[in-house]
Amino acid sequence: MQALTVDELPPCSFVSLYQAGEGIYEQFDKVLVIDEGRQVYFGPANEARHYMMSLGYADLPRQTTADYLTGCTDPNERKLAEGRSVENVPATPEALEAAFKRSEVYSRMIAEREAFKAATERDQSAVQEFRDAVAEDKRRGVSKKSPY
């Protein structure tokens, strides 16, 4: 997936949480799961658990979804579904990334990104409004070129 530049991003928030409870996790539209620097899932937060289960990881109902997802990337923590083994479950970062890139979720996220880019190209006023709001919100002393 090609990364978007700061200028191409829609109004959004990026959050990294440690041990996020289920109530917090449910507040997010999308989730990104990274394993050793590889994107192994990016898509709707409410579909992520099912996606990993579809790959052959066992559902661990007493785990929050956030813990479950990170556990699937940890060789010492993950559990495979009954009847599954490392021979038929993507278990390395490279295999997880390849499986994701073949998935319907990946195709949908690419299509969503392309639709967003096309919409912003058609409506530059929304982009300018966002840039103006960011510039207005900056504290004095922060460089105008700073993304923060």
Buried (B, 14 or more C-beta within 10 A) or exposed (E): EEEEEEEEBEEEEEEEEEEBEEEEBEEBEBBBBBBEEBBBBBBBBBBBBEBBBEBBBBEBEEBBBBBBBBBBBEEEEBBBBEEBEEEEBBBEBEBBBBBBEEBEBBEEBEEEBEEBEEEBEEEEEEBEEBEEEEEEEEEEEEEEEEEE
